[in-house]
Amino acid sequence: MTAESLALAPDALRDAFYRGLAKANQDFREVTRMFGPGALDVTLHPAGTGPFTGADIRLKKQYLRRPT
């Protein structure tokens, strides 16, 4: 799945995630006081690829990482 297949430009997709998280999650909403949508880096990966390749579903992993 790509941003194009969702008919959204990458910036529009990032902004949609930001608004959705801010609406649904109180902790994220509090953090939005410190940064705007531009602080998010949204990358789409096909199922089973990217950071989820070979993931063991029994283990909770950290999927967020600091930008390099």
mmJSON file of the N, C-alpha and C atoms, coordinates in Angstrom:
{"data_MODEL":{"atom_site":{
"group_PDB":["ATOM","ATOM","ATOM","ATOM","ATOM","ATOM","ATOM","ATOM","ATOM","ATOM","ATOM","ATOM","ATOM","ATOM","ATOM","ATOM","ATOM","ATOM","ATOM","ATOM","ATOM","ATOM","ATOM","ATOM","ATOM","ATOM","ATOM","ATOM","ATOM","ATOM","ATOM","ATOM","ATOM","ATOM","ATOM","ATOM","ATOM","ATOM","ATOM","ATOM","ATOM","ATOM","ATOM","ATOM","ATOM","ATOM","ATOM","ATOM","ATOM","ATOM","ATOM","ATOM","ATOM","ATOM","ATOM","ATOM","ATOM","ATOM","ATOM","ATOM","ATOM","ATOM","ATOM","ATOM","ATOM","ATOM","ATOM","ATOM","ATOM","ATOM","ATOM","ATOM","ATOM","ATOM","ATOM","ATOM","ATOM","ATOM","ATOM","ATOM","ATOM","ATOM","ATOM","ATOM","ATOM","ATOM","ATOM","ATOM","ATOM","ATOM","ATOM","ATOM","ATOM","ATOM","ATOM","ATOM","ATOM","ATOM","ATOM","ATOM","ATOM","ATOM","ATOM","ATOM","ATOM","ATOM","ATOM","ATOM","ATOM","ATOM","ATOM","ATOM","ATOM","ATOM","ATOM","ATOM","ATOM","ATOM","ATOM","ATOM","ATOM","ATOM","ATOM","ATOM","ATOM","ATOM","ATOM","ATOM","ATOM","ATOM","ATOM","ATOM","ATOM","ATOM","ATOM","ATOM","ATOM","ATOM","ATOM","ATOM","ATOM","ATOM","ATOM","ATOM","ATOM","ATOM","ATOM","ATOM","ATOM","ATOM","ATOM","ATOM","ATOM","ATOM","ATOM","ATOM","ATOM","ATOM","ATOM","ATOM","ATOM","ATOM","ATOM","ATOM","ATOM","ATOM","ATOM","ATOM","ATOM","ATOM","ATOM","ATOM","ATOM","ATOM","ATOM","ATOM","ATOM","ATOM","ATOM","ATOM","ATOM","ATOM","ATOM","ATOM","ATOM","ATOM","ATOM","ATOM","ATOM","ATOM","ATOM","ATOM","ATOM","ATOM","ATOM","ATOM","ATOM","ATOM","ATOM","ATOM","ATOM","ATOM","ATOM","ATOM"],
"id":[1,2,3,4,5,6,7,8,9,10,11,12,13,14,15,16,17,18,19,20,21,22,23,24,25,26,27,28,29,30,31,32,33,34,35,36,37,38,39,40,41,42,43,44,45,46,47,48,49,50,51,52,53,54,55,56,57,58,59,60,61,62,63,64,65,66,67,68,69,70,71,72,73,74,75,76,77,78,79,80,81,82,83,84,85,86,87,88,89,90,91,92,93,94,95,96,97,98,99,100,101,102,103,104,105,106,107,108,109,110,111,112,113,114,115,116,117,118,119,120,121,122,123,124,125,126,127,128,129,130,131,132,133,134,135,136,137,138,139,140,141,142,143,144,145,146,147,148,149,150,151,152,153,154,155,156,157,158,159,160,161,162,163,164,165,166,167,168,169,170,171,172,173,174,175,176,177,178,179,180,181,182,183,184,185,186,187,188,189,190,191,192,193,194,195,196,197,198,199,200,201,202,203,204],
"type_symbol":["N","C","C","N","C","C","N","C","C","N","C","C","N","C","C","N","C","C","N","C","C","N","C","C","N","C","C","N","C","C","N","C","C","N","C","C","N","C","C","N","C","C","N","C","C","N","C","C","N","C","C","N","C","C","N","C","C","N","C","C","N","C","C","N","C","C","N","C","C","N","C","C","N","C","C","N","C","C","N","C","C","N","C","C","N","C","C","N","C","C","N","C","C","N","C","C","N","C","C","N","C","C","N","C","C","N","C","C","N","C","C","N","C","C","N","C","C","N","C","C","N","C","C","N","C","C","N","C","C","N","C","C","N","C","C","N","C","C","N","C","C","N","C","C","N","C","C","N","C","C","N","C","C","N","C","C","N","C","C","N","C","C","N","C","C","N","C","C","N","C","C","N","C","C","N","C","C","N","C","C","N","C","C","N","C","C","N","C","C","N","C","C","N","C","C","N","C","C","N","C","C","N","C","C"],
"label_atom_id":["N","CA","C","N","CA","C","N","CA","C","N","CA","C","N","CA","C","N","CA","C","N","CA","C","N","CA","C","N","CA","C","N","CA","C","N","CA","C","N","CA","C","N","CA","C","N","CA","C","N","CA","C","N","CA","C","N","CA","C","N","CA","C","N","CA","C","N","CA","C","N","CA","C","N","CA","C","N","CA","C","N","CA","C","N","CA","C","N","CA","C","N","CA","C","N","CA","C","N","CA","C","N","CA","C","N","CA","C","N","CA","C","N","CA","C","N","CA","C","N","CA","C","N","CA","C","N","CA","C","N","CA","C","N","CA","C","N","CA","C","N","CA","C","N","CA","C","N","CA","C","N","CA","C","N","CA","C","N","CA","C","N","CA","C","N","CA","C","N","CA","C","N","CA","C","N","CA","C","N","CA","C","N","CA","C","N","CA","C","N","CA","C","N","CA","C","N","CA","C","N","CA","C","N","CA","C","N","CA","C","N","CA","C","N","CA","C","N","CA","C","N","CA","C","N","CA","C","N","CA","C","N","CA","C","N","CA","C"],
"label_alt_id":[null,null,null,null,null,null,null,null,null,null,null,null,null,null,null,null,null,null,null,null,null,null,null,null,null,null,null,null,null,null,null,null,null,null,null,null,null,null,null,null,null,null,null,null,null,null,null,null,null,null,null,null,null,null,null,null,null,null,null,null,null,null,null,null,null,null,null,null,null,null,null,null,null,null,null,null,null,null,null,null,null,null,null,null,null,null,null,null,null,null,null,null,null,null,null,null,null,null,null,null,null,null,null,null,null,null,null,null,null,null,null,null,null,null,null,null,null,null,null,null,null,null,null,null,null,null,null,null,null,null,null,null,null,null,null,null,null,null,null,null,null,null,null,null,null,null,null,null,null,null,null,null,null,null,null,null,null,null,null,null,null,null,null,null,null,null,null,null,null,null,null,null,null,null,null,null,null,null,null,null,null,null,null,null,null,null,null,null,null,null,null,null,null,null,null,null,null,null,null,null,null,null,null,null],
"label_comp_id":["MET","MET","MET","THR","THR","THR","ALA","ALA","ALA","GLU","GLU","GLU","SER","SER","SER","LEU","LEU","LEU","ALA","ALA","ALA","LEU","LEU","LEU","ALA","ALA","ALA","PRO","PRO","PRO","ASP","ASP","ASP","ALA","ALA","ALA","LEU","LEU","LEU","ARG","ARG","ARG","ASP","ASP","ASP","ALA","ALA","ALA","PHE","PHE","PHE","TYR","TYR","TYR","ARG","ARG","ARG","GLY","GLY","GLY","LEU","LEU","LEU","ALA","ALA","ALA","LYS","LYS","LYS","ALA","ALA","ALA","ASN","ASN","ASN","GLN","GLN","GLN","ASP","ASP","ASP","PHE","PHE","PHE","ARG","ARG","ARG","GLU","GLU","GLU","VAL","VAL","VAL","THR","THR","THR","ARG","ARG","ARG","MET","MET","MET","PHE","PHE","PHE","GLY","GLY","GLY","PRO","PRO","PRO","GLY","GLY","GLY","ALA","ALA","ALA","LEU","LEU","LEU","ASP","ASP","ASP","VAL","VAL","VAL","THR","THR","THR","LEU","LEU","LEU","HIS","HIS","HIS","PRO","PRO","PRO","ALA","ALA","ALA","GLY","GLY","GLY","THR","THR","THR","GLY","GLY","GLY","PRO","PRO","PRO","PHE","PHE","PHE","THR","THR","THR","GLY","GLY","GLY","ALA","ALA","ALA","ASP","ASP","ASP","ILE","ILE","ILE","ARG","ARG","ARG","LEU","LEU","LEU","LYS","LYS","LYS","LYS","LYS","LYS","GLN","GLN","GLN","TYR","TYR","TYR","LEU","LEU","LEU","ARG","ARG","ARG","ARG","ARG","ARG","PRO","PRO","PRO","THR","THR","THR"],
"label_asym_id":["A","A","A","A","A","A","A","A","A","A","A","A","A","A","A","A","A","A","A","A","A","A","A","A","A","A","A","A","A","A","A","A","A","A","A","A","A","A","A","A","A","A","A","A","A","A","A","A","A","A","A","A","A","A","A","A","A","A","A","A","A","A","A","A","A","A","A","A","A","A","A","A","A","A","A","A","A","A","A","A","A","A","A","A","A","A","A","A","A","A","A","A","A","A","A","A","A","A","A","A","A","A","A","A","A","A","A","A","A","A","A","A","A","A","A","A","A","A","A","A","A","A","A","A","A","A","A","A","A","A","A","A","A","A","A","A","A","A","A","A","A","A","A","A","A","A","A","A","A","A","A","A","A","A","A","A","A","A","A","A","A","A","A","A","A","A","A","A","A","A","A","A","A","A","A","A","A","A","A","A","A","A","A","A","A","A","A","A","A","A","A","A","A","A","A","A","A","A","A","A","A","A","A","A"],
"label_entity_id":["1","1","1","1","1","1","1","1","1","1","1","1","1","1","1","1","1","1","1","1","1","1","1","1","1","1","1","1","1","1","1","1","1","1","1","1","1","1","1","1","1","1","1","1","1","1","1","1","1","1","1","1","1","1","1","1","1","1","1","1","1","1","1","1","1","1","1","1","1","1","1","1","1","1","1","1","1","1","1","1","1","1","1","1","1","1","1","1","1","1","1","1","1","1","1","1","1","1","1","1","1","1","1","1","1","1","1","1","1","1","1","1","1","1","1","1","1","1","1","1","1","1","1","1","1","1","1","1","1","1","1","1","1","1","1","1","1","1","1","1","1","1","1","1","1","1","1","1","1","1","1","1","1","1","1","1","1","1","1","1","1","1","1","1","1","1","1","1","1","1","1","1","1","1","1","1","1","1","1","1","1","1","1","1","1","1","1","1","1","1","1","1","1","1","1","1","1","1","1","1","1","1","1","1"],
"label_seq_id":[1,1,1,2,2,2,3,3,3,4,4,4,5,5,5,6,6,6,7,7,7,8,8,8,9,9,9,10,10,10,11,11,11,12,12,12,13,13,13,14,14,14,15,15,15,16,16,16,17,17,17,18,18,18,19,19,19,20,20,20,21,21,21,22,22,22,23,23,23,24,24,24,25,25,25,26,26,26,27,27,27,28,28,28,29,29,29,30,30,30,31,31,31,32,32,32,33,33,33,34,34,34,35,35,35,36,36,36,37,37,37,38,38,38,39,39,39,40,40,40,41,41,41,42,42,42,43,43,43,44,44,44,45,45,45,46,46,46,47,47,47,48,48,48,49,49,49,50,50,50,51,51,51,52,52,52,53,53,53,54,54,54,55,55,55,56,56,56,57,57,57,58,58,58,59,59,59,60,60,60,61,61,61,62,62,62,63,63,63,64,64,64,65,65,65,66,66,66,67,67,67,68,68,68],
"pdbx_PDB_ins_code":[null,null,null,null,null,null,null,null,null,null,null,null,null,null,null,null,null,null,null,null,null,null,null,null,null,null,null,null,null,null,null,null,null,null,null,null,null,null,null,null,null,null,null,null,null,null,null,null,null,null,null,null,null,null,null,null,null,null,null,null,null,null,null,null,null,null,null,null,null,null,null,null,null,null,null,null,null,null,null,null,null,null,null,null,null,null,null,null,null,null,null,null,null,null,null,null,null,null,null,null,null,null,null,null,null,null,null,null,null,null,null,null,null,null,null,null,null,null,null,null,null,null,null,null,null,null,null,null,null,null,null,null,null,null,null,null,null,null,null,null,null,null,null,null,null,null,null,null,null,null,null,null,null,null,null,null,null,null,null,null,null,null,null,null,null,null,null,null,null,null,null,null,null,null,null,null,null,null,null,null,null,null,null,null,null,null,null,null,null,null,null,null,null,null,null,null,null,null,null,null,null,null,null,null],
"Cartn_x":[0.847,0.0,0.892,0.562,1.313,0.382,0.963,0.14,-0.681,-0.085,-0.806,-2.033,-1.908,-3.053,-4.152,-3.811,-4.804,-5.318,-4.815,-5.18,-4.832,-3.753,-3.286,-1.814,-1.455,-0.049,0.621,1.929,2.606,2.351,2.366,2.113,0.685,-0.26,-1.661,-1.855,-1.157,-1.23,-0.663,0.493,1.112,0.166,-0.438,-1.35,-2.591,-3.073,-4.229,-3.889,-2.694,-2.258,-2.185,-1.606,-1.448,-2.806,-3.738,-5.074,-5.789,-5.674,-6.331,-5.786,-4.465,-3.857,-4.236,-4.218,-4.569,-6.024,-6.881,-8.292,-8.521,-7.781,-8.051,-7.212,-6.087,-5.16,-4.805,-5.191,-4.963,-3.476,-2.658,-1.22,-0.627,-1.009,-0.505,-1.003,-2.236,-2.807,-1.995,-1.56,-0.73,0.618,1.18,2.486,2.398,1.223,1.09,1.328,1.345,1.678,3.14,3.964,5.398,5.826,5.01,5.401,4.176,4.375,3.307,3.426,2.551,2.546,3.877,4.633,5.917,6.931,6.712,7.638,7.452,6.342,6.094,6.706,7.249,7.765,6.977,6.065,5.208,5.728,6.037,6.503,5.629,5.07,4.239,5.092,4.81,5.49,4.436,4.622,3.7,3.723,2.611,2.51,3.686,4.274,5.369,6.72,6.816,8.097,8.463,9.572,10.014,10.381,10.055,10.449,9.734,8.714,7.947,8.402,9.418,9.9,10.331,9.767,10.148,9.744,8.799,8.393,7.712,8.071,7.429,6.207,5.018,3.795,3.586,4.35,4.196,4.938,5.811,6.627,6.21,6.135,5.853,7.174,7.183,8.407,8.21,9.312,9.268,9.427,8.405,8.417,8.761,8.911,9.288,10.772,11.419,12.848,13.19,14.289,14.73,15.241,14.937,15.464,16.991,17.602,19.067,19.564],
"Cartn_y":[-1.168,0.0,1.23,2.178,3.426,4.602,5.755,6.961,7.181,6.849,7.028,6.121,4.887,3.977,4.435,5.235,5.796,7.141,7.578,8.855,10.035,9.906,10.989,11.259,12.508,12.878,12.544,12.296,11.952,12.96,14.252,15.245,15.164,14.9,14.77,13.53,12.45,11.225,11.469,12.121,12.445,13.298,14.308,15.183,14.425,13.469,12.664,11.802,11.204,10.427,11.326,12.493,13.437,13.814,14.203,14.585,13.403,12.214,11.037,10.656,10.694,10.382,11.422,12.69,13.749,13.629,13.179,13.021,11.808,10.724,9.459,9.208,9.912,9.562,10.787,10.769,11.92,12.206,11.185,11.401,12.085,11.605,12.223,13.668,13.897,15.243,16.2,15.745,16.582,16.881,15.903,16.085,17.052,17.166,18.07,19.519,19.807,21.166,21.494,20.457,20.651,20.542,19.898,19.765,19.653,20.003,19.946,18.719,18.595,17.432,17.21,18.272,18.137,17.299,17.071,16.261,14.769,14.374,12.955,12.546,11.351,10.767,9.485,9.513,8.361,7.66,6.368,5.552,4.308,4.034,2.843,1.682,0.488,-0.735,-1.798,-2.589,-3.717,-4.633,-5.315,-6.204,-7.173,-7.35,-8.295,-7.794,-6.515,-5.959,-4.766,-4.141,-2.973,-3.366,-2.529,-2.82,-4.046,-4.549,-5.695,-7.024,-7.018,-8.243,-9.242,-10.434,-11.498,-11.242,-10.344,-10.007,-11.198,-11.416,-12.444,-11.801,-12.236,-11.592,-11.759,-12.638,-12.838,-11.79,-11.021,-10.05,-8.634,-7.792,-6.381,-5.709,-4.996,-4.334,-2.842,-2.125,-0.684,-0.373,0.228,0.512,1.964,2.782,4.17,4.296,5.093,5.289,6.733,7.163,8.527,8.667,9.783,10.037,10.08,9.617,9.629,10.881],
"Cartn_z":[0.0,0.0,0.0,-0.812,-0.877,-0.661,-0.431,-0.287,-1.546,-2.704,-3.964,-4.027,-3.529,-3.574,-2.624,-1.65,-0.743,-1.249,-2.379,-2.995,-2.09,-1.328,-0.48,-0.76,-0.813,-0.918,0.415,0.425,1.69,2.805,2.504,3.557,4.068,3.171,3.585,4.452,4.111,4.912,6.302,6.367,7.656,8.494,7.874,8.606,9.092,8.278,8.673,9.891,9.918,11.085,12.313,12.143,13.257,13.84,12.98,13.452,14.107,13.501,14.054,15.414,15.557,16.855,17.898,17.514,18.461,18.91,18.029,18.373,19.279,19.03,19.704,20.957,21.104,22.17,23.006,24.267,25.137,25.33,25.489,25.663,24.437,23.241,22.019,21.92,22.285,22.249,23.117,24.278,25.149,24.502,23.829,23.191,22.013,21.391,20.244,20.627,21.907,22.351,22.058,21.898,21.684,20.22,19.384,17.98,17.082,15.831,14.842,13.961,12.966,12.072,11.365,11.117,10.427,11.186,12.473,13.269,13.036,12.411,12.144,10.817,10.787,9.555,9.319,8.348,8.056,6.819,6.959,5.847,5.777,4.612,4.438,3.949,4.466,4.055,3.773,2.732,2.522,3.756,3.999,5.161,5.198,6.372,6.567,6.124,5.75,5.311,6.182,5.852,6.617,8.031,9.011,10.383,10.966,10.265,10.771,10.166,9.332,8.712,9.779,9.721,10.647,12.085,12.312,13.68,14.353,15.596,16.411,17.055,16.68,17.155,18.658,19.292,20.732,21.549,20.914,21.629,21.278,22.294,22.051,21.704,20.602,20.155,20.11,20.104,19.949,18.472,17.87,16.441,16.132,17.147,16.946,17.202,16.399,16.606,16.289,16.845,16.619,15.2,14.576,13.22,13.265,12.217,12.15,11.5],
"occupancy":[1.0,1.0,1.0,1.0,1.0,1.0,1.0,1.0,1.0,1.0,1.0,1.0,1.0,1.0,1.0,1.0,1.0,1.0,1.0,1.0,1.0,1.0,1.0,1.0,1.0,1.0,1.0,1.0,1.0,1.0,1.0,1.0,1.0,1.0,1.0,1.0,1.0,1.0,1.0,1.0,1.0,1.0,1.0,1.0,1.0,1.0,1.0,1.0,1.0,1.0,1.0,1.0,1.0,1.0,1.0,1.0,1.0,1.0,1.0,1.0,1.0,1.0,1.0,1.0,1.0,1.0,1.0,1.0,1.0,1.0,1.0,1.0,1.0,1.0,1.0,1.0,1.0,1.0,1.0,1.0,1.0,1.0,1.0,1.0,1.0,1.0,1.0,1.0,1.0,1.0,1.0,1.0,1.0,1.0,1.0,1.0,1.0,1.0,1.0,1.0,1.0,1.0,1.0,1.0,1.0,1.0,1.0,1.0,1.0,1.0,1.0,1.0,1.0,1.0,1.0,1.0,1.0,1.0,1.0,1.0,1.0,1.0,1.0,1.0,1.0,1.0,1.0,1.0,1.0,1.0,1.0,1.0,1.0,1.0,1.0,1.0,1.0,1.0,1.0,1.0,1.0,1.0,1.0,1.0,1.0,1.0,1.0,1.0,1.0,1.0,1.0,1.0,1.0,1.0,1.0,1.0,1.0,1.0,1.0,1.0,1.0,1.0,1.0,1.0,1.0,1.0,1.0,1.0,1.0,1.0,1.0,1.0,1.0,1.0,1.0,1.0,1.0,1.0,1.0,1.0,1.0,1.0,1.0,1.0,1.0,1.0,1.0,1.0,1.0,1.0,1.0,1.0,1.0,1.0,1.0,1.0,1.0,1.0,1.0,1.0,1.0,1.0,1.0,1.0],
"B_iso_or_equiv":[0.0,0.0,0.0,0.0,0.0,0.0,0.0,0.0,0.0,0.0,0.0,0.0,0.0,0.0,0.0,0.0,0.0,0.0,0.0,0.0,0.0,0.0,0.0,0.0,0.0,0.0,0.0,0.0,0.0,0.0,0.0,0.0,0.0,0.0,0.0,0.0,0.0,0.0,0.0,0.0,0.0,0.0,0.0,0.0,0.0,0.0,0.0,0.0,0.0,0.0,0.0,0.0,0.0,0.0,0.0,0.0,0.0,0.0,0.0,0.0,0.0,0.0,0.0,0.0,0.0,0.0,0.0,0.0,0.0,0.0,0.0,0.0,0.0,0.0,0.0,0.0,0.0,0.0,0.0,0.0,0.0,0.0,0.0,0.0,0.0,0.0,0.0,0.0,0.0,0.0,0.0,0.0,0.0,0.0,0.0,0.0,0.0,0.0,0.0,0.0,0.0,0.0,0.0,0.0,0.0,0.0,0.0,0.0,0.0,0.0,0.0,0.0,0.0,0.0,0.0,0.0,0.0,0.0,0.0,0.0,0.0,0.0,0.0,0.0,0.0,0.0,0.0,0.0,0.0,0.0,0.0,0.0,0.0,0.0,0.0,0.0,0.0,0.0,0.0,0.0,0.0,0.0,0.0,0.0,0.0,0.0,0.0,0.0,0.0,0.0,0.0,0.0,0.0,0.0,0.0,0.0,0.0,0.0,0.0,0.0,0.0,0.0,0.0,0.0,0.0,0.0,0.0,0.0,0.0,0.0,0.0,0.0,0.0,0.0,0.0,0.0,0.0,0.0,0.0,0.0,0.0,0.0,0.0,0.0,0.0,0.0,0.0,0.0,0.0,0.0,0.0,0.0,0.0,0.0,0.0,0.0,0.0,0.0,0.0,0.0,0.0,0.0,0.0,0.0],
"pdbx_formal_charge":[null,null,null,null,null,null,null,null,null,null,null,null,null,null,null,null,null,null,null,null,null,null,null,null,null,null,null,null,null,null,null,null,null,null,null,null,null,null,null,null,null,null,null,null,null,null,null,null,null,null,null,null,null,null,null,null,null,null,null,null,null,null,null,null,null,null,null,null,null,null,null,null,null,null,null,null,null,null,null,null,null,null,null,null,null,null,null,null,null,null,null,null,null,null,null,null,null,null,null,null,null,null,null,null,null,null,null,null,null,null,null,null,null,null,null,null,null,null,null,null,null,null,null,null,null,null,null,null,null,null,null,null,null,null,null,null,null,null,null,null,null,null,null,null,null,null,null,null,null,null,null,null,null,null,null,null,null,null,null,null,null,null,null,null,null,null,null,null,null,null,null,null,null,null,null,null,null,null,null,null,null,null,null,null,null,null,null,null,null,null,null,null,null,null,null,null,null,null,null,null,null,null,null,null],
"auth_seq_id":[1,1,1,2,2,2,3,3,3,4,4,4,5,5,5,6,6,6,7,7,7,8,8,8,9,9,9,10,10,10,11,11,11,12,12,12,13,13,13,14,14,14,15,15,15,16,16,16,17,17,17,18,18,18,19,19,19,20,20,20,21,21,21,22,22,22,23,23,23,24,24,24,25,25,25,26,26,26,27,27,27,28,28,28,29,29,29,30,30,30,31,31,31,32,32,32,33,33,33,34,34,34,35,35,35,36,36,36,37,37,37,38,38,38,39,39,39,40,40,40,41,41,41,42,42,42,43,43,43,44,44,44,45,45,45,46,46,46,47,47,47,48,48,48,49,49,49,50,50,50,51,51,51,52,52,52,53,53,53,54,54,54,55,55,55,56,56,56,57,57,57,58,58,58,59,59,59,60,60,60,61,61,61,62,62,62,63,63,63,64,64,64,65,65,65,66,66,66,67,67,67,68,68,68],
"auth_comp_id":["MET","MET","MET","THR","THR","THR","ALA","ALA","ALA","GLU","GLU","GLU","SER","SER","SER","LEU","LEU","LEU","ALA","ALA","ALA","LEU","LEU","LEU","ALA","ALA","ALA","PRO","PRO","PRO","ASP","ASP","ASP","ALA","ALA","ALA","LEU","LEU","LEU","ARG","ARG","ARG","ASP","ASP","ASP","ALA","ALA","ALA","PHE","PHE","PHE","TYR","TYR","TYR","ARG","ARG","ARG","GLY","GLY","GLY","LEU","LEU","LEU","ALA","ALA","ALA","LYS","LYS","LYS","ALA","ALA","ALA","ASN","ASN","ASN","GLN","GLN","GLN","ASP","ASP","ASP","PHE","PHE","PHE","ARG","ARG","ARG","GLU","GLU","GLU","VAL","VAL","VAL","THR","THR","THR","ARG","ARG","ARG","MET","MET","MET","PHE","PHE","PHE","GLY","GLY","GLY","PRO","PRO","PRO","GLY","GLY","GLY","ALA","ALA","ALA","LEU","LEU","LEU","ASP","ASP","ASP","VAL","VAL","VAL","THR","THR","THR","LEU","LEU","LEU","HIS","HIS","HIS","PRO","PRO","PRO","ALA","ALA","ALA","GLY","GLY","GLY","THR","THR","THR","GLY","GLY","GLY","PRO","PRO","PRO","PHE","PHE","PHE","THR","THR","THR","GLY","GLY","GLY","ALA","ALA","ALA","ASP","ASP","ASP","ILE","ILE","ILE","ARG","ARG","ARG","LEU","LEU","LEU","LYS","LYS","LYS","LYS","LYS","LYS","GLN","GLN","GLN","TYR","TYR","TYR","LEU","LEU","LEU","ARG","ARG","ARG","ARG","ARG","ARG","PRO","PRO","PRO","THR","THR","THR"],
"auth_asym_id":["A","A","A","A","A","A","A","A","A","A","A","A","A","A","A","A","A","A","A","A","A","A","A","A","A","A","A","A","A","A","A","A","A","A","A","A","A","A","A","A","A","A","A","A","A","A","A","A","A","A","A","A","A","A","A","A","A","A","A","A","A","A","A","A","A","A","A","A","A","A","A","A","A","A","A","A","A","A","A","A","A","A","A","A","A","A","A","A","A","A","A","A","A","A","A","A","A","A","A","A","A","A","A","A","A","A","A","A","A","A","A","A","A","A","A","A","A","A","A","A","A","A","A","A","A","A","A","A","A","A","A","A","A","A","A","A","A","A","A","A","A","A","A","A","A","A","A","A","A","A","A","A","A","A","A","A","A","A","A","A","A","A","A","A","A","A","A","A","A","A","A","A","A","A","A","A","A","A","A","A","A","A","A","A","A","A","A","A","A","A","A","A","A","A","A","A","A","A","A","A","A","A","A","A"],
"auth_atom_id":["N","CA","C","N","CA","C","N","CA","C","N","CA","C","N","CA","C","N","CA","C","N","CA","C","N","CA","C","N","CA","C","N","CA","C","N","CA","C","N","CA","C","N","CA","C","N","CA","C","N","CA","C","N","CA","C","N","CA","C","N","CA","C","N","CA","C","N","CA","C","N","CA","C","N","CA","C","N","CA","C","N","CA","C","N","CA","C","N","CA","C","N","CA","C","N","CA","C","N","CA","C","N","CA","C","N","CA","C","N","CA","C","N","CA","C","N","CA","C","N","CA","C","N","CA","C","N","CA","C","N","CA","C","N","CA","C","N","CA","C","N","CA","C","N","CA","C","N","CA","C","N","CA","C","N","CA","C","N","CA","C","N","CA","C","N","CA","C","N","CA","C","N","CA","C","N","CA","C","N","CA","C","N","CA","C","N","CA","C","N","CA","C","N","CA","C","N","CA","C","N","CA","C","N","CA","C","N","CA","C","N","CA","C","N","CA","C","N","CA","C","N","CA","C","N","CA","C","N","CA","C","N","CA","C","N","CA","C"],
"pdbx_PDB_model_num":[1,1,1,1,1,1,1,1,1,1,1,1,1,1,1,1,1,1,1,1,1,1,1,1,1,1,1,1,1,1,1,1,1,1,1,1,1,1,1,1,1,1,1,1,1,1,1,1,1,1,1,1,1,1,1,1,1,1,1,1,1,1,1,1,1,1,1,1,1,1,1,1,1,1,1,1,1,1,1,1,1,1,1,1,1,1,1,1,1,1,1,1,1,1,1,1,1,1,1,1,1,1,1,1,1,1,1,1,1,1,1,1,1,1,1,1,1,1,1,1,1,1,1,1,1,1,1,1,1,1,1,1,1,1,1,1,1,1,1,1,1,1,1,1,1,1,1,1,1,1,1,1,1,1,1,1,1,1,1,1,1,1,1,1,1,1,1,1,1,1,1,1,1,1,1,1,1,1,1,1,1,1,1,1,1,1,1,1,1,1,1,1,1,1,1,1,1,1,1,1,1,1,1,1]
}}}
